[in-house]
Amino acid sequence: MNTPAPMEERLRAAFEARGELISAHDLSPARPPAGRSWGIRRIRRMLTIATAITATAAAAAALALLLSSTTPHRPHPAPPAQHSSTTPSPPTTIPPPVPSAVPSGSEVR
């Protein structure tokens, strides 16, 4: 059989020594960040997102108003045509005033 080369033996020994330095505590997941700076980061991120959304909505509203004011207004449609008849309609007359039944003050004595 082949005997391992001295270089390979040294590498195996180095990897084995390095592996023995790691314990179960080193392999546990890290604790999440805590403290004051974590809350401030979250608040800043939320404020940044809210500001971006508000700015986008304001820009969209301004653009919509700008585009609606530059478009030409359509003229109002013409009213529907009246039915034309061949016979003329009779003229409208105002009836004469009806005399009142109460005599005026100068006639009564």
C-alpha beads as a LAMMPS data file, in Angstrom:
LAMMPS data file: protein, C-alpha beads

109 atoms
108 bonds

1 atom types
1 bond types

-500.0 500.0 xlo xhi
-500.0 500.0 ylo yhi
-500.0 500.0 zlo zhi

Masses

1 110.0

Atoms # bond

1 1 1 0.000 0.000 0.000
2 1 1 0.967 3.522 -0.462
3 1 1 2.067 5.456 2.516
4 1 1 0.729 9.019 2.668
5 1 1 3.140 11.780 1.773
6 1 1 4.529 13.851 4.644
7 1 1 2.702 16.935 3.362
8 1 1 -0.651 15.118 3.434
9 1 1 -0.019 13.904 6.978
10 1 1 0.718 17.410 8.136
11 1 1 -2.444 18.773 6.505
12 1 1 -4.613 16.059 8.097
13 1 1 -3.120 16.767 11.507
14 1 1 -3.721 20.535 11.103
15 1 1 -7.376 20.019 10.071
16 1 1 -7.953 17.632 12.954
17 1 1 -6.477 20.076 15.478
18 1 1 -8.577 22.874 14.062
19 1 1 -11.721 20.754 14.271
20 1 1 -11.121 20.009 17.927
21 1 1 -11.179 23.732 18.726
22 1 1 -14.855 24.005 17.693
23 1 1 -17.443 23.118 20.337
24 1 1 -21.248 22.801 20.342
25 1 1 -21.481 26.318 21.779
26 1 1 -19.715 27.714 18.712
27 1 1 -22.229 25.990 16.439
28 1 1 -25.351 27.451 18.102
29 1 1 -27.111 30.257 16.202
30 1 1 -26.248 33.820 17.088
31 1 1 -28.661 35.840 19.208
32 1 1 -30.647 38.466 17.312
33 1 1 -29.648 42.069 17.835
34 1 1 -31.316 43.735 20.782
35 1 1 -31.258 47.053 22.486
36 1 1 -31.990 50.614 21.616
37 1 1 -30.299 50.708 18.224
38 1 1 -32.468 47.856 16.919
39 1 1 -35.683 49.769 17.580
40 1 1 -34.328 52.979 16.084
41 1 1 -33.292 51.174 12.903
42 1 1 -36.737 49.675 12.543
43 1 1 -38.442 53.056 13.079
44 1 1 -36.142 54.763 10.580
45 1 1 -36.804 52.057 8.016
46 1 1 -40.577 52.400 8.454
47 1 1 -40.378 56.197 8.209
48 1 1 -38.296 55.929 5.057
49 1 1 -40.803 53.548 3.482
50 1 1 -43.761 55.739 4.499
51 1 1 -42.059 58.840 3.116
52 1 1 -41.306 57.098 -0.170
53 1 1 -44.905 55.920 -0.525
54 1 1 -46.269 59.395 0.282
55 1 1 -43.920 61.061 -2.193
56 1 1 -44.884 58.580 -4.907
57 1 1 -48.598 59.142 -4.297
58 1 1 -48.148 62.929 -4.344
59 1 1 -46.181 62.755 -7.592
60 1 1 -48.852 60.554 -9.186
61 1 1 -51.627 62.931 -8.092
62 1 1 -49.727 65.966 -9.400
63 1 1 -49.091 64.217 -12.697
64 1 1 -52.755 63.280 -13.020
65 1 1 -53.835 66.867 -12.337
66 1 1 -51.277 68.209 -14.786
67 1 1 -52.365 65.839 -17.533
68 1 1 -56.065 66.496 -16.967
69 1 1 -55.613 70.274 -17.138
70 1 1 -53.651 70.169 -20.410
71 1 1 -56.110 68.008 -22.345
72 1 1 -58.585 70.044 -24.410
73 1 1 -62.120 70.041 -23.129
74 1 1 -64.688 68.410 -25.361
75 1 1 -67.514 70.673 -26.525
76 1 1 -70.930 69.907 -25.132
77 1 1 -73.098 67.909 -27.526
78 1 1 -75.818 69.780 -29.376
79 1 1 -79.339 69.442 -27.990
80 1 1 -81.598 67.037 -29.840
81 1 1 -83.475 68.439 -32.819
82 1 1 -87.069 69.545 -32.331
83 1 1 -89.836 67.854 -34.281
84 1 1 -90.856 70.124 -37.119
85 1 1 -94.480 70.170 -38.151
86 1 1 -95.954 71.453 -41.399
87 1 1 -98.882 73.225 -39.729
88 1 1 -98.138 76.392 -37.832
89 1 1 -99.109 76.445 -34.202
90 1 1 -101.794 78.949 -33.150
91 1 1 -100.459 82.107 -31.524
92 1 1 -100.724 82.268 -27.804
93 1 1 -103.031 84.991 -26.570
94 1 1 -103.272 86.413 -23.112
95 1 1 -106.878 86.554 -21.876
96 1 1 -108.167 90.028 -21.006
97 1 1 -108.281 90.903 -17.310
98 1 1 -111.501 90.063 -15.498
99 1 1 -113.247 93.119 -13.950
100 1 1 -113.414 92.927 -10.197
101 1 1 -116.810 92.596 -8.495
102 1 1 -115.938 95.102 -5.750
103 1 1 -116.619 98.728 -6.737
104 1 1 -113.881 101.231 -6.197
105 1 1 -114.029 103.636 -3.242
106 1 1 -114.863 106.723 -5.344
107 1 1 -118.120 105.282 -6.686
108 1 1 -119.618 104.420 -3.285
109 1 1 -121.264 107.306 -1.341

Bonds

1 1 1 2
2 1 2 3
3 1 3 4
4 1 4 5
5 1 5 6
6 1 6 7
7 1 7 8
8 1 8 9
9 1 9 10
10 1 10 11
11 1 11 12
12 1 12 13
13 1 13 14
14 1 14 15
15 1 15 16
16 1 16 17
17 1 17 18
18 1 18 19
19 1 19 20
20 1 20 21
21 1 21 22
22 1 22 23
23 1 23 24
24 1 24 25
25 1 25 26
26 1 26 27
27 1 27 28
28 1 28 29
29 1 29 30
30 1 30 31
31 1 31 32
32 1 32 33
33 1 33 34
34 1 34 35
35 1 35 36
36 1 36 37
37 1 37 38
38 1 38 39
39 1 39 40
40 1 40 41
41 1 41 42
42 1 42 43
43 1 43 44
44 1 44 45
45 1 45 46
46 1 46 47
47 1 47 48
48 1 48 49
49 1 49 50
50 1 50 51
51 1 51 52
52 1 52 53
53 1 53 54
54 1 54 55
55 1 55 56
56 1 56 57
57 1 57 58
58 1 58 59
59 1 59 60
60 1 60 61
61 1 61 62
62 1 62 63
63 1 63 64
64 1 64 65
65 1 65 66
66 1 66 67
67 1 67 68
68 1 68 69
69 1 69 70
70 1 70 71
71 1 71 72
72 1 72 73
73 1 73 74
74 1 74 75
75 1 75 76
76 1 76 77
77 1 77 78
78 1 78 79
79 1 79 80
80 1 80 81
81 1 81 82
82 1 82 83
83 1 83 84
84 1 84 85
85 1 85 86
86 1 86 87
87 1 87 88
88 1 88 89
89 1 89 90
90 1 90 91
91 1 91 92
92 1 92 93
93 1 93 94
94 1 94 95
95 1 95 96
96 1 96 97
97 1 97 98
98 1 98 99
99 1 99 100
100 1 100 101
101 1 101 102
102 1 102 103
103 1 103 104
104 1 104 105
105 1 105 106
106 1 106 107
107 1 107 108
108 1 108 109
